[in-house]
């Protein structure tokens, strides 16, 4: 879905605003509006920079430390 909107790389995702991401999810229908893309650009920035350990720490924090 993101690729269809021209967001096909971590770098592009890292530069996409949360508002745009929310719009894409809303447009895709109610099945997708449950997702909260607030941290997606930050996660994508870390992935794009090959900062996998930092990304994992952030994801653990976002997931309540699970």
Buried (B, 14 or more C-beta within 10 A) or exposed (E): EBEEBEBEBBEBBBBBEBEBBBEBBEEBEEEBEEEEBEEBBBBBBBBBEEEEEBBEEBEEEBEEEE
